Amino acid sequence: MSYLEYRVQTVPTGLRKILHLNWALVLLLTAVASIGFLMLYSVAGGSLHPWAEPQMKRFAIGMAGMFVIAMVPVYIWRNLAAVAYAGSVLLLVAVELFGTTGMGAQRWIDLGFMRLQPSEVMKITLVMFLAAYYNWLDIRKVSHIFWVLVPVVIILLPTFLVLKQPDLGTAILLVAGGGIVMFAAGVHWAYFAAVIAAGVGLVTAVLKSRGTEWQLIKDYQFRRIDTFLDPDTDPLGAGYHITQSKIALGSGGMTGRGFMQGTQSRLNFLPEKHTDFIFTTLAEEFGFAGASSLLMLYALIIVFCLASAMTNKDRFASLMTIGIAATFFLFFAVNMSMVMGMAPVVGVPLPLVSYGGSAMLVLLAAFGLVQSAHVHRPRDRS
Amino acid sequence: MVGFMGLLAGRMRYMQVDQAEEFRLLAEENRINIRLIPPARGLIFDRTGTPIAENTQNYRIVIVREDAGDLDLTFAKLRELVPLSDADVERAMREVRRRSPFVPVTIADQLAWEDVAEVAVNAPALPGVTPEVGLTRHYPLTDDFAHVVGYVGPVSDYDLSKLENPDPLLQIPKFQIGKVGLEAKREDVLRGSAGTKRIEVNAGGRVMRELSRQEGKKGADLQLTLDHGLQNFVQARLVGESAASVVMDVRTGDVLAIASAPSFDPNLFVRGISVKDYRRLTEDDHRPLADKSVQGTYPPGSTFKIVTALAAHEAGVVTAGETIYCPGYKQLGSRRFHCWKRGGHGWIDLHDSLMRSCDVYYYELAERVGIDKISEMARKLGIGVKHDLPMSAVAEGIAPTKAWKQASYGESWRVGDSLNASIGQGFVLASPLHLAVMTARVATGEGIRPRLIKSIDAVEQPVLTDGPLGISPTTLRQVRKAMYSVSNSRRGTAYRSRLLPEELKLAGKTGTSQVRSVVVDNKAVPWEQRDHALFVCFAPYDNPQIAVSVVVEHGGGGSSAAAPVARDIVARALHGDLPPLDIFPSGERDKIAEKWDSMPLRREGNTPGRSDRA
């Protein structure tokens, strides 16, 4: 679609755009973030410090950012997509060269006021760029082998950079997120079947490479896989995270132990209780009721995004919304699987709930893009 | 996506609803620990209620490695505040490295309050270091009761290895148990039983709060028959000697004082004695660590003549008025058994022979009555019997018989052995406790048994007796009368150590037991070759209340070295306090006054506090 089309249709302008925001989505995001504040308050032992308050501030900043992004016409974002992608890749290279090492991985660039994780930004810019790519590409060439290889390169370039940090969780999210956008764009299913088959082959190769000269992933990653496969073999070592996490989650029961009554988190049995494992605190203190409510809120967010995407005739906006929804889905799906012992510990935060600046800001910015797509969607004249 | 979310929800339900019980149990196990609460050890008092062994606050500092960060830095800072030796630091460092990072390790024990306060104030600069307070044993009367009460110490691997089924309390590091003396013998009642507390711990093992507590049972308090004032006097009176003394109440068998000199400070052992101090105690030729009052056995010398006299007269082989001629020796085959008086005592009867301690008279009696009768009488009077006192290594002593010699030496008994035994030499061995019991039984005619514990947790312990001795009152009276003369007749061997007032008259018997077989001038030989000096007595003569035995190792003669000690003890015991000098013969007063001034007596209200940390 061209710029002209927007002019002829009744796209809201000026402050009227605010009325056309997807307000249900705003409410859902706020509800999820509020659960996060509550849990951060609880794991700090009933204190706004050191986590809940900074998290609230970031949420406020992120929300403001979301509104600003939402006001900007979506075609501007489409035109910026390639630049954003290139910028993100450059940032990943920069973090490789100058980044700060934390938790054994090189992930941050210290900007002074906050620590930026380029890999977080990458998740969104990749989706944007892919959406822009398929918007540009003639829909009949979508399954052509050459035009399939281009996005594959687009996806794999940042993935390799992220793997080098090393950050397995983000790498998985990038590949899966990009894949979903490609699938939504209509790439023939046979390619996916081939990739999945290759993936299985790769996993096998990775596992076989252990201990050899050309070992493909780091020892700690192998240990995490071992731990995932059988956490009880080393309950105080590498399996500790999983075991304690499962105990916390399971001991919550139907209705939980009550707000701030979770013994596992309050007594520090839970590792990373304010970041990756915050879901276990929620599950321990509010039980199945609380945990499934959060899952429900997440599901609603996805539903609203998909609904918005389905009704949007702008191909870029639609694909980008689907991609962001998919990335969001992957976030919580991987995180929850991880803490429930269904997936290895890969270090993916629970979106909007886990303590962390980059993820929060990037996700809200992404939802700003979704809102922009929603506000500026092409409308019929009637 | 929908399918995957369903999967997540299903997994959630499975874990949180179906398996919830199991996980909740695991969570409880995670956080709850059960710890033992050590009970307070029973206290020990003397008969007047004065504490002999008490529990005092013990301040110590502990370190937790995981909180401490840089150990070297922390120790360096700590040493600026608290006096720590290099050895302390090294030991603590080793311990800290060996244990899990969250286990508290004691850096220093038995600290002064000021030091602990210093650490508490500086806590922010000393991460992982915390002051703690516990209970530790303390003996306020220091040296006085070291031998009888003994001491406690931290339980050792050796202690544990001796026990079939050790009390879980003993697994508590540094838990104090009785090592020696009464503390060890009555560990059963003194220890008490452990309480438990359920505590919540966090992942680091740190105690967050106490959930519930079940108090243990405090150990039972013991009240002893000992009198701390008298004990102190006796101990002080023996200072400078290697000696022992036992004071008994003849009516109840209550041991009023039981002293062994030199003594030591039991508090040293509670803290863990230094090598230097320990070497000082073990290398002393006066053997401070040995309890001579019950462990030490000595040939009783002439004090044993009481036994021989009673045995012979009860057997009817001699009568009280019968005289025997003492030419200064008794010929037995080719051997000549000498009397201590080379010139002989001439014709002599029971009374004079005891008063003047003629040896030949008793050689004759022994030849007539035989060793087995003497031995039987000795046992009746409590010699050669293991008395049931809750003290360490209570000796049985030896009252030899023919069968005993055959069994022990594989040789048959000779008449000469009887002669030696009759005057308390040769095979006969008795401890000061034996001699005190003997004297008490002679004074009363009752088979009274010594008693050390008056009450346990205010429950009075029974006075035990073997019943009347079955010795004719006439014979006993004659022996007692002779003992009276020993102390009160001008010709008595202990005449100089008499007391003047009628109500303090004592009746005694001196003894000198040879360390070597050849008699020489005691002053001319080295200390360790001199004779042992012994004295036994009861008082007052006409209404016996106490019996006293004194043994001064290598003291020389019983009359010169032991009798004055016993006299002073009797005077102190019956008077109830330091007696006035006018009860002593005028010629002795200056010497006694001088002695008392030099004695390290504990003044009332001046009990020494805890000495400085060694």
Interface residues (C-beta under 8 A of the other chain):
Chain A: Q244 K246 I247 A248 L249 G250 S251 G252 G253 M254 T263 Q264 L267 N268 F269 L270 A283 E284 G287 F288 A291 S292 L295 Y298 A299 I302 A326 F329 A333 M336 S337 M340 M342
Chain B: M1 F4 M5 L7 L8 A9 R11 M12 R13 M15 Q16 V17 Q19 A20 E22 F23 R24 L26 A27 E28 N30 R31 E200 V201 N202 A203 G204 M208
